[in-house]
Amino acid sequence: MQKGSSVALSVNRSWLYTLWFGWYSRRQFRRFFNSVRVVMDPETLRMERGVPVVFYANHAYWWDGFWSQLCTEKYFHQNLFIAIEEPQLRKHRFFTRIGAFSILRSNARSALRSLEYAAELLLQPSGRQNALWIFPQGELHHVDWRPLGFFRGTATLVSRVLARSPSIYLVSVVSRIEYLDEQRPELFLSFKQPLKLSPDTCPGMDALTDLMERTTAMHLDELKEMVVNRQLQKAETVVIGTPSINRRVETLGRIMRFWRREK
């Protein structure tokens, strides 16, 4: 299968670069966040590896491409593909080295070519599960922006995959950045239970788009309520940031108090 000729910027994966980028991502998270915490539905980790999966997410932060790689390494070990708007990907072409390709929603013909390319990626033979991360809002919006305004592209992609495959998973993923008790913010990620669709159970494109948008909106509200109420027991800390200035000052203060007592 010849890939790359149908999209402006195609996947140009380098496994060596991917390993480097995984290290770099963790380094950046430790530098800019107090922690990265993940709420993972156990069923999401039990997906059948032979079934392709689409992770669809809200798009509120520049960091989205970074944490998709982080979660793939930590939990899934899949072939990671990411659909990114072409103007953004042209600014950050290095993402093609970890599985990104371009999509231009403002051009219907180009967008359809990208969706067909995405379907080919999901259906290609592999010993690993093929996984696409996509942001149906198409552009960055504030995390509390409503309505979310999902485009139909993800549903179109699902229909194209199901035309050639018996099933596909859809998984809602949401993110939220909040300041809690530390100088640096906390990044929270949450994964819903996967929805497995077949040609017989897949609704029409409008109905599926509406279902995904409503699921994401409710998912975002659940994550916000969890953070606001500090109900963080189910959130696994996957990255701990380097000590911020306030933490260093507190540590120094404890050392000085101990030293004075010992004199």
C-alpha positions in Angstrom: 0.0 0.0 0.0 1.5 3.3 -1.1 1.1 5.9 1.7 2.0 9.5 1.7 1.0 10.5 -1.9 -2.6 11.4 -0.9 -1.9 13.9 2.0 0.2 17.0 2.1 2.2 15.8 5.2 2.2 12.1 5.7 3.6 9.8 8.5 7.3 9.6 8.3 7.9 7.5 11.5 11.3 7.0 13.0 11.3 4.6 15.9 14.6 6.0 17.1 13.1 9.5 17.0 10.0 8.2 18.8 12.2 6.8 21.6 13.9 10.2 21.9 10.6 12.0 21.8 9.2 9.9 24.6 12.2 10.8 26.8 11.9 14.5 25.7 8.1 14.6 26.5 8.6 13.3 30.0 11.4 15.8 30.5 9.1 18.6 29.4 6.2 17.4 31.6 8.6 17.3 34.6 9.7 20.8 33.8 6.4 22.5 33.3 3.9 20.5 35.4 3.8 19.5 39.1 2.3 16.2 38.0 0.6 14.3 35.2 -2.3 12.1 36.4 -4.4 9.6 34.5 -7.8 8.2 35.2 -8.1 5.0 33.1 -11.1 2.8 32.8 -9.9 -0.8 33.2 -11.8 -1.9 30.1 -9.8 0.4 27.9 -6.7 -1.7 28.7 -8.5 -4.9 27.7 -9.2 -3.9 24.1 -8.7 -6.7 21.5 -5.4 -5.9 19.9 -6.6 -6.9 16.4 -9.3 -4.3 16.4 -8.3 -0.7 15.4 -9.1 2.1 17.8 -9.8 5.8 17.5 -9.1 7.9 20.5 -11.1 11.1 20.1 -10.3 14.0 22.4 -11.1 17.6 23.2 -8.5 20.1 21.9 -7.7 22.7 24.6 -4.0 22.6 24.9 -0.8 22.8 22.8 0.4 19.7 24.8 -2.1 17.3 23.2 0.5 15.7 20.9 2.9 15.2 23.8 0.6 13.3 26.1 -0.8 11.1 23.4 2.8 9.8 23.0 3.2 9.5 26.8 0.0 7.4 27.2 0.8 5.2 24.3 4.2 4.3 25.9 2.8 3.9 29.4 -0.4 2.0 28.7 -1.0 0.8 25.1 2.2 0.1 23.1 0.2 0.7 19.9 1.1 2.0 16.5 0.3 5.7 17.2 -1.1 7.9 14.5 -2.2 11.5 15.0 -4.4 13.7 12.7 -3.3 17.3 13.0 -4.6 20.3 11.2 -2.2 21.1 8.3 -1.3 24.7 9.3 -0.3 23.5 12.8 1.6 20.5 11.5 3.6 22.6 9.1 4.8 24.6 12.1 5.7 21.5 14.0 6.7 19.0 11.3 8.6 16.9 13.8 5.3 15.3 14.8 5.3 13.4 11.5 8.3 11.4 12.9 6.1 10.0 15.7 3.0 9.2 13.5 1.3 12.5 12.7 -0.2 13.4 9.3 -2.1 16.4 8.1 -5.7 17.1 7.6 -7.2 20.3 6.0 -10.8 20.6 7.0 -11.3 23.8 5.0 -10.8 21.9 1.8 -13.4 19.1 1.5 -11.5 17.1 -1.1 -8.3 17.3 0.8 -10.0 16.3 4.0 -11.6 13.3 2.4 -8.1 12.2 1.1 -6.8 12.5 4.7 -9.6 10.4 6.1 -9.0 7.7 3.5 -5.3 7.8 4.4 -6.2 7.5 8.1 -8.4 4.5 7.3 -5.6 2.8 5.4 -3.3 3.4 8.4 -5.8 1.8 10.8 -6.3 -1.2 8.6 -2.7 -2.0 7.7 -1.5 -5.4 8.9 0.6 -5.1 12.1 1.5 -7.1 15.2 0.5 -4.1 17.2 -2.9 -2.5 17.5 -3.3 0.5 15.2 -4.5 3.6 17.0 -5.5 7.0 15.7 -5.7 10.1 18.0 -8.0 12.7 16.6 -9.4 16.0 17.8 -12.9 16.5 16.2 -13.1 20.2 17.2 -10.5 20.8 14.6 -8.9 23.8 16.4 -7.9 24.8 19.9 -10.8 25.9 22.2 -11.0 26.7 25.9 -11.6 23.5 27.9 -15.0 24.9 29.0 -16.1 26.0 25.5 -19.6 24.8 24.7 -20.9 23.5 22.4 -17.8 21.6 21.5 -18.7 21.7 17.8 -17.4 18.4 16.5 -16.8 18.0 12.8 -18.2 14.9 11.0 -14.7 13.7 9.9 -14.3 11.2 12.7 -17.7 9.6 11.9 -16.8 9.5 8.2 -13.5 7.8 9.1 -15.3 5.2 11.2 -17.7 4.4 8.3 -14.8 3.9 5.9 -13.0 1.6 8.3 -16.2 -0.5 8.9 -16.7 -0.8 5.2 -13.6 -3.0 5.2 -13.3 -4.3 8.8 -15.8 -6.1 11.2 -15.2 -3.7 14.1 -13.6 -0.6 15.5 -13.2 0.9 19.0 -14.0 4.5 19.9 -12.5 5.8 23.1 -13.3 9.2 24.6 -10.2 11.0 26.1 -10.4 14.3 27.8 -7.7 16.6 29.4 -7.8 19.4 31.9 -5.0 21.6 33.3 -5.6 23.0 36.8 -3.6 24.8 39.5 -4.1 23.1 42.9 -1.6 23.3 45.8 1.6 23.9 43.9 3.3 26.7 41.9 3.1 24.6 38.7 -0.2 23.2 37.3 -1.5 19.6 37.3 -2.4 17.9 34.0 -5.3 15.5 34.3 -6.2 13.0 31.6 -9.2 10.7 31.6 -10.1 7.7 29.4 -13.6 6.4 29.1 -14.6 2.7 28.5 -14.3 1.9 24.8 -17.3 1.7 22.5 -17.0 -1.2 20.1 -18.9 -0.6 16.8 -19.6 -3.0 14.0 -21.3 -2.3 10.6 -24.6 -3.4 12.1 -24.4 -1.2 15.3 -22.8 1.9 13.9 -25.4 4.8 13.6 -25.4 7.3 10.8 -22.6 9.9 10.6 -24.7 12.7 12.1 -25.9 10.5 14.9 -22.4 9.2 15.7 -20.9 12.7 15.6 -23.7 13.9 18.1 -23.0 10.8 20.3 -19.3 11.5 20.5 -19.8 15.2 21.2 -22.3 14.5 24.0 -20.0 11.8 25.4 -17.0 14.2 25.4 -19.0 17.0 27.0 -20.2 14.8 29.8 -16.7 13.3 30.2 -15.3 16.8 30.6 -17.9 17.7 33.2 -17.1 14.5 35.2 -13.3 15.3 35.1 -13.9 18.9 36.2 -16.1 17.8 39.1 -13.5 15.2 40.2 -10.8 17.8 40.2 -12.9 20.6 41.9 -13.9 18.2 44.6 -10.4 16.8 45.0 -11.7 13.2 44.4 -8.4 12.1 43.0 -8.1 8.6 44.3 -8.5 7.0 40.9 -5.9 9.2 39.3 -2.6 7.5 38.7 0.4 9.8 38.8 2.5 8.9 35.8 4.9 11.9 35.9 6.1 13.8 38.9 7.5 17.3 38.2 10.9 18.6 39.3 10.6 20.6 42.6 9.3 24.1 41.9 10.7 27.2 43.6 8.1 27.2 46.4 8.8 23.5 47.1 12.6 24.2 47.2 12.0 27.1 49.6 9.9 24.9 51.9 12.6 22.2 51.8 15.3 24.7 52.6 13.2 26.1 55.5 12.9 22.6 57.0 16.6 22.1 56.7 17.3 25.4 58.4 14.9 24.7 61.3 16.4 21.3 61.8 19.9 22.8 61.8 19.0 25.4 64.4 17.5 22.7 66.7 20.7 20.7 66.4 23.0 23.6 67.4 
